[in-house]
Structure formats: C-alpha cells, structure tokens
Amino acid sequence: KRQVGSTIKPLLYTLAVDNGYSPCSSVSTAPQMFAGQAKAYNAGGSKYGNMSMKAALAMSVNNASLYLLNQVSINSFIDFAHKCGISSNIEQVPSIALGVSDISLYEMLWSYTMFPNRGINTQPIFITKIEDKNGNLIKNFVPSQKEIINAQTAYKMVLMMKGVTEIGTAKRLRYRYGLDGEMAGKTGTTNNQADAWFIGYTPQLLAGAWVGCDDRFLRFSSTGQGQGAAAALPIWAYFFKKVVSDTKTGINTKTKFIEPPDFNNCGSLGPTGGQYYGDPNASGGTDSSGRSIPGNDTSEPMEEIPNTEW
C-alpha cells in the first residue's frame, strides 16, 4: 500500500456529482478553510480563478478538490470511499482529498470499476474457474457486484475523466503514444515523487500502474520525471497497445462508452477564468454535445502533488 496521490480525486468528484454537481459546475480554486486555517496548494502558485469541474479534474487542481471536500464533508467522503471498495484506513484530515492515504492498487482498481460499468462496482478476482485435467469444471468463481452510483453519474464521470486524456495530465496518451479510441483515467503523484500512478480504462478494459520503490526515500529527482504521466502512464500505454494488437482479446479501439437514456449533458467544459494550459483553440474545442475534442496542442499541466502537513 502506498499514497495514491491524485488517483483518489475521481472518487471525490463522483460523490460531488452524486450530490448535484455536474461536469460544467463551477468550482473555486481559492484557498480553502479547514479548522480555521486557509490552505492553498495549486502547483507552482498558479492562479486559476473559477473553473469547470471537468477542467479542474483534467488539470488535477488541488484547491478544487479541497473545495469539493468542503462541500461534501470529510466523513462523507471517507464513507463513500469505503463503499467503493477502499478497505484501507483513511484518516480524517483534509489532505485525503489529495491522496495522502496508503491504499493498494487492487483497491483503487476495484473502486474504478463503477465508471465503465455504468455505476456497477465489481470486485476484481484472480481466478475465474478451476477445471480438472480432463476439462471438467470443479469450481466457477463469479465476482461480487453492487450498484454504487446510477448510470447518469457514472457517465458524467466518464466524460470528466476522458478530459484527463484529452486536455489534461494524461493527454500524452494521444500525442506521444498515439492511442486511439475512447479512454479515460487519472494520473497520480505523491510527495517528493516517491510514487507515480496511472489508472485508465476504455469501455472494455480497466488497468492501473504504480511505480515506486520499497523504500520511500528512493525517489525521482524531479516532479517532471516522477509524476504519474511520466513514470506510470507509459506502462499503461504500452500494455494497452499490446492488448489491442492481439485480436484474441476481443478488445479494440472502436467500442464506445454507452450514454444512458435521457442523458442530460451540459455546455462548455472549459475553465471560466484564470490560467489555462496551452492554446485553448488547439485543444480541439467541443463537439455539438459539448464534449471536448482532442487537438494537436502538446503542452500539458504538471501533476499537483498532495501535502501531508494536515
């Protein structure tokens, strides 16, 4: 188990969406008050102003996550994380919104299953069946499933997490590794670049990668090298390429995420003010439904690391 960094943020955003927020809801990136103290941890002291939830998640803006934590409450978020499959202890501190808790990759993948599964949480299993030497079935294993969120909430999260791969911290999946098709995910980076994460999914495949050392004091020398997009994301990218190149898997880049009936999408998904990474026009803009379109701009936001002072 290791600190998960910003890979925890989609769970917080999901709880917010389940409580009435949408990808287009405006969130504050101003310093947030906890126990009478203001905390501000935007990377490099960047000033964003208000921005849409989708833009905030795509750029992994820490203060936006702290703002949402203030809206839903620390205890509600802890309860929701456990409901999603996180069994590890989560302390009652504001920085849980930034991923300071030690959680296993197995737990994180379990919690992410609800996004491509239209709200249905599925426990990962390692064995599907046992047969004898003659092929007779001895035991069949079926993963436990439980509805955590409705299909509308799940699809809104898919749209926001697609933004991570289109305009955000994981956009190099497109321009550097040339991956096609619909995909979504979240990068994660921890204090002092000790842990790098990327968890990504398509309509057919969910996978995650963690990079780090047994000794937490052994780490990358810079955030540029040790952030999830640089250290963990390439593993996921090469794995995905290998999977789709094997026709026996049945996994391809043509399958689309299923939009639920009567889905109510919102309008513009860009920031409402302040700093924006790269040329907004080069991001590809949005289609007729307001969904972001990948463009040719290769500048990308730096992953924001958590803070363990509180």
N, C-alpha and C positions, 0 to 999 in steps of 0.2 A: 504494500500500500504506500502511495506517495501523494504529495499535494497535487491536486488536479488542475490548478490554475483556471483559466477561463472556460475550460470544458464544462464547468458547473453552471455557467451562465444560462444556457438554454433551459435548464430546469426552472430557474428563477423566472425567466421570461414566460415560460409556459404557465406558471402559477399566476402571473400578472394577466396573461391573455384569458385564462380561465375566470379571472375576476373582472373582465370587462375591457381590458386593453386590446388594441389591435396593432398590426404592423405599422400603421400610419399614426398611431398615437404619439403625441409629442412628449418627450421625456427631458427632464432637466439634467444638465451635466455640471451644475454648480456644486460646490462643496455641500456635503450632507451632514446633518447634526445627529450625533449618537452620544447619549449620556452627557449632553450639554457641550460636546466638543465637535467642531467642524473638521471634517476630513475631506481632503481633495487629492486624488491620485490619478489624474489624467497624465498619460505618458508625455514626458518632456515639457510638462506645464502647458500643454495645448489648451486653447480655449475654443470650445465648440458652440456655445450657446445651446439653445434647444435643438433637438433633432428627432427624427422619427425613430421608433423602436427598431425598425429593420436596419437603419443606418448605424444606430448605436451598437447593435449586436454584430453587424458586419465588421465594424471597426474596433470592436471589443473595448468600448469605452467604459472604464471602471466606474466613474462617477454616475453614469446612467444606471449601472447595476445597483449601486448603493441607493440611488433614488428609488428604484423599484422595490428594493428590500424594505425601505422605509414605508412604502405603500402597502405591502402585504404582511409585514412584520416578520421578525426573525423566527419566532416559534412556528408560524405558519409555513415558512419555507423549509424548516427542518422537518416538520411533519410530512410535507409533500415529498421531499427528497427520499425519506424512508418509504413512503408509499410507492415510489417509482422503482424501488429495488436497491436503494443505498442502505446497507445494513451497518456500515461503519459509523462510529461516533462522530457527530457534528456538534462542535461547541457553539454555545450561544453568544457569538461575537459577530460584529458587523462584517468582518473580513471573510466570512463564509460565502458572501456573495461574489468574492473574487477568487475562490477556490483554494483556501488555505488548509482545508481538511484533507487528511490522508485517506484515500479511497482507492480500491483496486480497479484495474482496467475492466475486469469482469463485471463489477457493479455498475461502472459507468456505461458499458455496452448494454447491460440489462435495462438501465433507465432510458437509454436512447431508443429502444425497440418500439416505443409507442409512437415515434414520429413517422416512420414509413409504414407502420401497421395501422394507421388511421385511429390511433388512440389506444390500441390494444397492447398492453405490456406483456412480453413473452420472455420467460426465464431461459437464458442460454443453457443448452445441455451439450455434453461432450460425446455421448453415446446415443444413437437413435434406435439400435436394435442389436440383439445378440442371437446368433444362429449357431447350430452345431456344424460339424464338418460336412454334413450332407445337405446343408442349407435349410434345415428345419428351424423355424422360429422358436427360440427359447423365451425371449422376453422382448417386448416392444416398449420403448420409452417415449412418452409424449410430454412436451414441455408444458408447464402450467401457464395459463393466460388469464389476464384480468384487464378489464377496461379501466383506464386511469383518467383519460380525458375523452371528450367527444371528437368526432371526425373533423368538425369545424375548427376546433382549437388545434388539433394535430396538423391540419393543412396550413393554418396560419403560421405555425412554427416551421413547417417545411419551407414556406415562402421566405421567411426571415433567414433561415439557415442556408437556403440557396444563395441569398445575398452575400454570405460569407465567402462563397466560392466565386462570386461574380464581381463584387466590388470591394470585398473586404480582405481580411488577413490570409485567406486561403485562395486568393484569385490566381496564384501561380499554378494551381492545378490546371488552369486553362492555358495561360500564355507560355509557361515553361515546360509543362509536361504534356500539353496538347490533348488533354482529356475531353471527350465529347459527351453529350447526353446530359440528362438531368441528374444533379448531385447536390448534396447539402452536407453541412458539417460544422465543426468548430475546432479551432486551434486552442492550445493552452500552453502557458509558460509560467514557471514558478520563480520564486525569489532566487536571485543570484544565478539564474539559468541552470538550476540543478535538475529540472525535469522539463521535458518537451513532450507535448501531446498533440495528436490529431485524431478525432473521431469523425468519420464520414460515412455517408450512406447514399444509396441510389434506391429506386423503387424495389430492387431485388436483393441488394446486398448491404449489410452493415458491418463495418470493421473499424478497428482502432489500433493506434500505435503509441507506445510510450518509449521515450529514450532517456536514459539516465544511468547513473552508476549506483552500485550497492552502497557506497559511501557518498553521502550527500555533499561532502566537502569537495568532491571531484566534480567539476562542472565546466561548462563552456566559458570562454573568457569574455564573451560579449553577448548581448541580447540578440544582435543580428545573427550570430551563429547558433545560439542556443534556443531561440524561440521555436515554438511548435511548427511554424510554417517552414523553417529551415532544417530542423532536425528530425521531426516525426512525420510531417506531411509527405516527404519523398518516399518513405517506406510504403505508405498507403497508396501513393500514386503508382509505384512500380507493381505492387500487389494487384491493384485493380486492372492495370494493363495486362498482367499475366492471366487474370481470371477471364476477362472478356475475350482474350485471344484464343481461349480454349472453348470451342463450341460445345463440348460435352457438358459444360456447366449450365448452359441454358441462360446465362446472364449476358445481356447485351446493352448497348447504349441507346437503343430505340424505345425502350419501355418508359412510360411517363408516370409521374405521380398522379394518383386518381383524385380529381377535385370532387368533393362531396356535393350532393344535390343542394341546390339553392344556396350555394356558397356566396357570401357577400364580401367581395374584395373591396379594398379601399383605393384611394387615388395615388398621388405621388408618394414615392417611398424614399425620397432624398432628404437630406438634412434641411431644417428650416432656418438655419443661420449658423454663422461661425465657420470654422475651418473644415475643408473637405479635402480628402486625399486625391491628388491627381486632377486631371481635367474632367469635370462633370460630364461634358459632352462626349468624351472618349469612353465613358463607362458603358455606352450603348443605349442609355436612356431607358424608357419603359415601353412596353407594348400597349395595345389597346385596352388591356385589362389592368394596367398599372403595374405589371410585373417587370422587374429590372431585366435588362438585356445585356449580356457580356459584351464588352467592347475591346479595343486594342490598347488601351492605356495600361501600362505595366507598373506604374507606381502603386504602392500599397501601404496601408497603415502598419506601424510597428505594434506587435503584440504588447498589451499592457500587463505587467506582472502584478501579483497581489501584494498586500502589505500585511505583516504579522505583528504590527505594533498594538493591535486591538482586536 
